[in-house]
Structure formats: structure tokens, C-alpha cells
Amino acid sequence: MNTHILIIDDESGIRDSLSGILEDEGFTTLTAPNAEKGLELLENEHIGLVILDIWLGDGMDGLTALPRIKERQDIPVIMISGHGNIETAVQAVHGGAHDFIEKPLSYEKVILSVASSLRYARLEKENRLLRERLARKKAQLTGSSEISAALRQQIEMVAPTDAWVLISGEHGTGKGLVAQAIHSLSASAGQPMIEVRCAAIPEELIESELFGHVKGSFTGAQSNKQGKFDQADGGILFLDDIGDISLKTQAKILRILQEQKFERVGGSQTIKVNVRVLAATNKNLEQEIEEGNFRADLFYRLNVVPIHVPRLAERTEDIPELVADLMQGLKEKGLKDKTLTDNAFAEMKKYNWPGNVRELRNFLERLAIMCPEKTVDADTIKAFLGLSKQVASPLREITLKPLETKDFKEARRLFEREYLRQKLEENDGNISRTAEHVGLERSHLHKKLKSLGITT
């Protein structure tokens, strides 16, 4: 994408001169005569760099505007001034400016400073992406089973295209990992994939999260805010748990997906974007359509290429490889490594794993913490899965502790606390998913967790 440079200066001659120089170098420029207009343009346009005059006549000066610019977008700012001194330059750099240039402006200095600032911003972005990739490791599905191989083949076929993908599968199967794999093989791999966990956002805030808002549009909107669609412009937007959003929000998303333009909450200016959408759901959306909970037109817009992620019980031959990967991750967290025997793996392959790979990961973490032996056999696996009555398990003892109290109310409270704690753990602390699993309203679950002293 062509870089847009915003020039904020109260002198029209400087604005015109800088615009001419930069446009000759292939940049697109926008200009503003004061800081207030510049901040407005920053909210509504995709800016890659700002050239900001320190002295702007009436209104906000450049040093006051600088932190406000950095709050809104993490982009390089070059300060310019005709009354510069060392103290002012130091103040500007400490405030977040990348460079400081004195007037009269030199053509060579401006071009060198712009090139240096953009190079620095690009390196910062690349480093951030690298850290993100290291944090989540490689976005690759583990397993050599035929099912896993077929899934990888689907990903490799669709990733290089611009096609939209609807990823379906039960909780904990790895739908997010599939989205990451598609992103890593796509043309947008060099920039972040913007993720929205729809189920984790309160209904009253999801429009603001997706589309952004303008200052004063609702209680608590103390400044303008970009939405996820803005942030994903030119790249990939991943809508996780798409089946959990309301029909009202579905209608707005459909319009944006079709037109690739929208208005912020409380705003009137139309913003255009170019976004590739990946969506994921654990629900049967065709059944949700029949029940009136999901729009058919949105489903068909998203479902260009459907990818279904199988349950772990359907690919149990992958368990040894998954255990090896997951155990490596536990070792990096400082937990002790365990060696599983062949009969231990055989026992794990018999189990249904209703929580899928997420449950397997949590199970291995409990095993690493609670099992004193380095070598794990089938009896230990059965005990930790609660399948054995003969072999005592530290986990089983913890679970049954509520039965030791004589008071019924206290026993019930302890059981509820342990039950909800385990369900939260299985769902990675996600309140909405946990509420769905245990059959409670989200607000009711919040109150229950608070009363039981469980923090999330």
C-alpha cells in the first residue's frame, strides 16, 4: 500500500512545498492547518507518518499534539520548527518524535528523515510480528494422521488466495490455530492478523470494538477509537465465535462485508477498507439459521470456503505427537517433563476427550504438576482421568474434598467452586464459553463466580 503522510503546519506555503516534494517521491500527502484538524484526519484516514510543526499559531501547539497522535496510532512523527533550539528538540524526542528538523527545510534532509522514519517503523513492526510468532510458536497443526494431512492440504490450498473462510469445529479443536496457519501462508503474513473474540465482548460494546467510535458517542467514550475493521485494512480480520453475535450486529457486519465500508459508532463519515475475513464457530450455523438465530445471507457470505476441524477423538493417532509438542511447551513454562509409556498412550487413545486438544493440554499440565513419577503408565492415566477406582489420584482427592465436610451447604459451595474452576480452566478462562458449557446465563455465571471467590 502507498504510504500516506500527514503534514500539519499553519503556513500554507510550507504545506504546499512539503506536499510537492513528497508526492514527487511517490508518497500520498494530506495536509492540515492546525493540530485539531490533523487529529481529525488521523482518526479517519490511514496515515503512515506525520510531519508536525511545533508552533501552530492559535490553538494546540505541536508538543501538545504529539502525545495525542502517539496515543491514537503508533506511527513515526517528524517535528519541524523555525524557532528550534536544543531544549525543544530534546523535549520533542522525549515525547516520542522520531526526528527534529529546523526550518528552512532542506529537500535532502526531509527525504532522508522520512525514509529513516519509515524504515524504523517497518523494523519495529517486523520485530513485533516476530515476537508474536515466537510467542505462539509455529502456526502449524501437529499430527501425521490422514485427517490432519487432509486439513493441512485444505489450508495450503486456500491460504494464498483472497477467499473468505468459515472454520467450524467443537470447542478446543484448534480453530484459532487453523486461522493462524492460513494467515502465515497468505499474502498478508507480513502484517498482524486482527482477531476479535466475539463471545468475550459484551453485546453493548461489540459494535464499538468492530467499527470504532467517536468521542461522546456513549458513556465512557472519552476519545475517538479505531475499530478492528480499521486495524485490519489491507490484511486479515479473524472473527472468532461468529455464531455468538446478535442479529442486530450480524446485519451491520453483513453490510460492511458486502460494501467494505462503514461508519464509526456515533460518527457520520464513511470509512472504506479492504479486508479478508476468516470466521470461526463451534455452532451448527445452518441449524442456527433454521432456529432464527443466524442470518442466512451472512452465512453464505462467510462460507466461501468451509473448513471443518475434526474432534481429537477422530484423530487419536496424533496424540503422541501432540503430547510431545504440548510437553515441550510445559517445559518452557518451567514444569517437569514426563515420559509416557506405550500403554499410557493406548489408554489415552481410548478416551473420548470431550474438550479436545484444549482438554489434552490442561490434562498434561495437571499431570506435570500433580504426578510425582517421571514415567507415566496406563494406571496413572486412568487415575488422572477419573477412570480408575483402584488407583488413588491427587486430582481425584482434590475433587472429592467437598464430601469430607458435614455441612450440606458448605459441601455444595465447595463442589460448585471446584466444578466452575475446572470448567473455566477447560475454556481458557472465557466466561461466555464456560456459561454455555454449564448451562448458565453469562451474567448469572459472573455473579456465581464472584460469590464463590473465583477471580478471572
Order of alpha helices (4+ residues) and beta strands (2+ residues): beta-alpha-beta-alpha-beta-alpha-beta-alpha-beta-alpha-alpha-beta-alpha-beta-alpha-alpha-beta-alpha-beta-beta-beta-alpha-alpha-beta-alpha-beta-alpha-alpha-beta-alpha-alpha-alpha-alpha-alpha
